[in-house]
């Protein structure tokens, strides 16, 4: 059987359409319901749907009064505060194109990114690096003053038109600006049942910061679209404090990156009677972490596979759990395949490149001002994700790694995730990354970079490899580190490990 799944067409996006109007539509009928709580250990800042909608539409009015017009790019340089989603949705409401960016970026990094998109304006918090470009600067005080302005009208139009830009993480090269249409929020409906199990009555706590796109979509926009309640930790909350917040604020769903789950498991977790399940995305969730979380809480974690160009498209869910090691199944409304080098579906069980139908309603419009790179991602009616995966007989997808992260050991292709899973099972290893390194001309080996919580020596690691991995998968180098580098989007950065190791030779 070929590795191709077609779950049937998804309902077309209505027209005319506006992403922000759609997100806030359910809240219009629930003015007094709490839309957002920003959590601290001593209490919470509460936003009703009425207050949220008023602030967003006032922000839209302010942007128009500041001289911005539909289609203008607006770079967001904001910290982990509610200002971020208010500015984002306020811009989209009036047709201005927001560009979310991580507050951790340096001035050099954000300048290079801003030069790609030439924004007409930048909203800038005082302590966040600003790009060195010629553009109108809107300060935080001005942004906040707009919340009380009269409400803007929603700019309705073609759902295919540009709504926002988001930068790829850039772990393998220069970040690229990904263009998304207004219809992207409509396509996210496929995640409600097939990943979240989300309902109007849920209280979803996302562990990420406001200014992370994972938080923006999963933690805010999707709950608001349904009329549910979003819970976001205030700036400065530590992972060890999250279990208390989950319990105190009656969270029913918890969403986080795998690293956050690992951090939480370092401390005792109280009983969480209201929690139904957890969600994980951003990188592969180690099976060891999943098992420990389930044992500690009695709750399952459902994983998804996605990327900046489409968000998630493969996932597990409360209705359909994934087999051990797999990320999940194609969401209803998706058509996906695993392809060979000739862009033909492989046999099930055979590794290949993950591909998504080029007509998927959640797929990006292309890369900003980069037609060549956009074209390179498509072949024979498929969008090529660059992820190496396999599909089993039941259609479950197992993620094996980025194509450019796959390792070659004596002619065998080896997934870094398989090697990492083997060592994450050791109690003294808190984090690790497997990378192929060039040790001399024509000679490459598998190396394991690791962070140890306790005593650990190379002989012990080598002995462990002998018992759990085929010999050709054994690391030949074991390199201790104080931490494992991550991108601004909190993804493991193997490219930085390779580059840093070369510099140390």
N, C-alpha and C positions, 0 to 999 in steps of 0.2 A: 504494500500500500504506500502511496506517495505521501510525503509530509506536506499536505495542503489541507487547510480547514476553511470552509466557507459557512459562516453561521447565518447567512441571509442578510438582506439589506436593512439598514437602519432608517428610521423615520426621517424624512427630509426636514431640514431646518426651515421654520416658517419665515416668510418675508412680507413686509419689511421687518428688520430685526436690529436690536442693539444689545450687546453683551451685558452692559450694566443694567439696563432696564429688565432684562430677563432674570439676572441674579436677584434683583430687588422686588420682583413681581409678587412672590409669595409673602414677603414681609409687608407689602402694602395692606394686606388683609389682616395682619397681626401686629398692629402698631405698638401695643403694650408688651408684647413678648420680648424676652431678653434675646437679642441677636448675638451679643458678644460679651464675654467676661474676660478681663485681663487680670490674671491671678497672681497674688502674692501670698506669702505665708500668713499675713495678717488680715487679708480681706481681698476684695476684688473691685475693679472699676467696671461698671455695668453700662452697656449701651442697649437701649431698646431698639426695635426695628424702626420706630418713628424717628428717634434721634439719629440713627445711622443713616437713614434715607435723607433726612434733612441736611446732614453734614455733607453727604456725597453730592447732592444736587446743588447745594450752596457752593461747594468747591468747583463744580462745573461752571457755575455762573462766574466765579472769580477768574477762572482760566480764560473765559471769553473776554471779560473786562480787561484782562492783562494783555490782550491783543492776539492770543492764540486762536487759530482757526482749524477746522477739521483737516486732518492729514498731517498737521505739524507734529514733530517728535518732541517728547517731553522726557528728559532724563531724570530719573528718581535717585537722589543721593540722600537717603533717609535712614535713620537708625531703627532699632527694634521697637517701634511705637505704632500706635493706631494711625498716625499720619500717613503711613505707607499705603494701606488699602483704601483709605479715603481719597488720597491723591490719585491712585491707580484707577479706581472706579469713577471718580469725578471726571477724569480725563476722557475715559472711554464713553461716558454718558454724552459728552458733547462732540465726539468724533476726533478728539486729540489722541495721539498715539503714545501711550506711556511706555517707558523702557525701564523695567525694574533692574536694579543692579545690587550686588552685595556691598554692604558697608565696609567689608574687610579689604576691598581693593585699594591698592596704593594709587597715588596721583598718576604715576607713569602708566599703570594698568588701565585706569579709567580714562585717561587722556587718549590712549590708543583705541579704546573701544568707542569713545565719543567721536573721534575723527572718522570712524566708519559710517556713522549714521547722521552726523551733522545736526544735532538737535537745535530746535529754535529756542528752547529754554531748559533750564536746569532747576529743579527744586532741591535745595541744599540745606541740610542740617549743619549747625556750626562746627561740629567736630568730625565731620565725614569728609574724606578727600574729594576735592572738586577737580574736574578736568580742566586742563589749561587750553581752553578754546574760547572763541568769541561767541557767546550766547547769553541771552537774558537770564539773570539769576533771580529766583524767587526764594526769599528766606522763609524760615519756619514760622515766624510771627505772622507774616502775610498769609501764608497758607492756612494757618489756624483761624485767622480772622474771617476767612471766606465761609466758614461753616454756617454763619448766621445770615448769609445773603439770601435773597429770594431764590426759590428752586429753579434750576435750569430745565429746559425742555430736553427730552432725550432725542438725540440725532438718530433717527431711524433710517434704514437703508438696506442695501444688498448685504446678505449675510456673508458673502464672499469677500467683502472689502476688508482692508487691513484694520485690525483692532489694536494690536500691541506687538512689541518686539521683546524678545528675551534672548540673552546671550547663552550660547553653549558654554560648558564648563571649561573647554580649552585644554584638557589634560594632555592631548596629543598634538597640540599646535595652537595657533592663534584662535581665540574665541571668535565665533561668527554670530551675527545677529539673525535670529530666526524670526520670520514673519508669520504671525498667526491671524486668522480671520475671526470675525465676530462669531461665526458658527462653531468655533472651538469649544465654547461653553455648552452648546447644545449637545455636542458629541460626548461630553463628559458624563452625560446621563447613562452611558453604557457602564460606567464604573459603579453606579449607585447600588445595583443589585450584585453585579459580578465581581466586585471587590469589597466595597464598604459594608454592604448590608445596611445601608443608611436609611433612616426614616425621619419623618418630621419631628418625632419626639426625642430624637437622640441629642446627647450633649457630647460633642466630639472635642477631645483635648489633643491638640497637636503640640508636640514638644519643641518644634522649630521656632525660629524668629519670624516676625511679621514679614521681613524683607527677603525671605527665601521663597522661591517659586513653588516648592513642595508645600509649604505652609499656605501660601496664597491660594492655591487650587484646592488641595485636600482639606486644609484646616479652616478656610474661610468661605471661598466662593461656593463650593458644593453644599455645605450645610445651609448657607443663606438661600441658595436657589430652592431648597426644599422647605425652608422655614424652620430649620433646626437651630440649635444653639452652638456657637463656636466658643471654645475655651482656649486661651493662649497664655502661657506663662509670661509674666512681666520680665523686663530686662533684668539680668542678674540672678535669676532663679537657677540653681544648680541641679544637675541630674538627680542627685540624692534626695532633693526635696520634691521631686515629681510624684512619687507614690502618695505622699501626704496630700498633694493637690488633687490627685485622682480620686482619693477617698473623700476629702472634705467637700469637693464641688460636684460629687455624684456623676463623674464622667462615665458614659456608657460605651464609648469607643476611644481608644488611644492610638494615635499615629505618631511614628517616630522613625528615624533612620536606625539601622542595625547597631551603630555605635552607641546610641542612647540606651537601647535595651541592654547592651553589655554593661554600661555604667550603672544602670539601675540595679542590676543583679549583684553588684558588689556589696549592697546593704540589704538588711531584711526588708521585705515588702509586706505591708499590712494586708489584711483581708480587704478585698475590693468587691463588695457584694453587688454594686450597680454596674460594674464593668462587664460588657458582653464579650468583647474580643479586642485584639490589637491589629494594627496595620503597619506594614513595613515597606519602604521603598527607598530609592536612592542608590543602593548597591545590594549585592546578594546577601541575604540573611543567612549567617552560618547555622547549620542544623543544630550545633551544640547550643547556641544562644536560644534558638527556638525551643529546644527541649527544656532548658533550664527555666525559661520564662513560664512555660506551661506548668512545670512542676511547682514553681514558686507561687503562681497565681491561680492555677486551675483554669486558665483562659488560653485560647489558641491565638496565634498570630497569622494573619493572612498577608501574603506577599504579592507584589506586582512587579512587572517588567515594563519599563517605559523609557522615554528620552525627551529631550527638549523639543524635538520636532513633532511629537504627537502626544505627549504625556503618556499615560499607561494604556496598554492594549491587551496584555496578557496578565491574568491575576487568578488567585484563589479567592474563595469567599465562604461565608458561613453556609451557603447552599451547596458549595462544591469545593471541598478541601483538595489540595494538591498532593500527589504522592510524595514520599520522602525525597528531598533533594530538588524537586521541581518547583518552578515559580508559579505555575498555574495553567489556565486554559485560555484560549481566545475568548474575549468578551463577546457577548451576543451583539451582532451587528458588524463584526470584523471578518475580514478575509485575510488569512496569513499563510505563509509557506516557509519552508526551510529549503534554501537553494544551493546548488553547486556552483562552481566557477563559471559555468555556461549559463547561469541563471535559470536552471531547470530544477523542479522539485526533486529532492533526494528521496531515497527510501526511508521509511520511519525507522528511527534508531540510529541513523547516520548523521554525524555532525555536519552542519552547513551554516550559511548566513541567514539570519532572520530577516524576513521580508514582509511588508505590509502592502495591501492593495493600494495602488496609486490614487484611487478615488475615495479612500477612507475619509469620512467627514471630519475627523479630528486632525488630519494631516496638515502640516504647515503649508504656507503659500510659497516658500522658497527662502533663500538666504538674501538678505538685503544687499542690493547692488552686486550680486555675485551669481550671475546666470550659469557660469561654467561649473562652479561647485554644486549648484542646485541640480544641474543636468547630470552630474556625475553620480548622484545618489539614486538615480532611477534607471531601471532596465526592464524591458519587456513587460511593462505595466505594473512593475513592483517598485516600491521604495525600499532601498537597501539600508538596513539599520546599522550594519557594521558589527553586530553582535553575533558571536558563534553560539549556536544552540543545537539541541536535538529534540525531536518530537517522538514520543512513544506511541504505541498502538492506540491508546485511548485519546491521544491528542494533547497530552500534557507536555509543556515546554520546560526543558532544563537548560538554564543559562550556563554557558561554559566560559564566557569571558569576551571582552572586546577582541575583534579580529586582530588588531595590532598589538594586543597583549598576549595572544597565544604564544606558547613557548615550543621550541623544536628541540627535542632531546634525542639525539642519535637517529633522526629521521622520523620520530614519533611526535605528533602534535599533542601537547599537554596543556590542559586548562590550568591557569594559576589558581582558580578557585578550588580545584580538587586537592592541590598541594596545601593550600591554606587551610582547608577544612581538616586535613589530617593533623595539623599542628595546633589548630584552635582547640582541639580536644584535650590538650595538655593543660592542667590547672595552672602551671606557672607562666603560660603564654597568654598575655592579655590582648595582643593584637599582632598580626603578621601580614606580610605581603610577599608573594612569590613573583620573581622577575627574572627574565633571561638577560644575562650579562655577557658581554664580550670580554674575555680575559686576556686574549692575545689574537693576533691576526688569524682569522679563520676558525677560532675556537670560542664557542659560546656554551655557557653552563647555566643551570637553574640555580638561582640564589634565593635564600629565604631571609628577608629582613624581619626582625621580630622585636617586640617589647616584652620584657619579662617582669612579672610581679615578684618572683622568687628566684632562688638559686637555679641556674641553668647553664649547662656547658655543652659544647659542640658534640662530645661523645654521646651524651644522653639523647640529643636531638637526632643524631645519626642512627642510634639504636632504635629509636621510635620509628624513623622512616623505614627501617628494615622490616618492621613488623606490620606496617599498614600500607605501604606503597610499593608498586612494582619498581624494580631497580632503576629503570630508565626515567622514572619520575622523581628520584631522590635529588634533593638539593645537594650541590657540590660545595656551596659556600653558605655559611650561617653568619649573619651580620647583625649584631645587637645594636639597637637604637633606643634613644630616649622617647621617641615618638615616631609615628608613621605619617608622612606628609599627606595633606588632603587639599583639594581644590577649594575655591571660594564657595562652591556648592556642596562641600563636605564629602566629596567622593574621593576614595583612595587614589592617590596620584602616583601611579607606577612610573610615569615618564620622569617625574622629579627624582624618584629613587635611582633610575638609570643614569640620569644626568649628574646627580650628586655623586654617585659612585665613580663615574668617569673622572670627575674633578678631583677625587681623593687619591687617584692612582699616581 
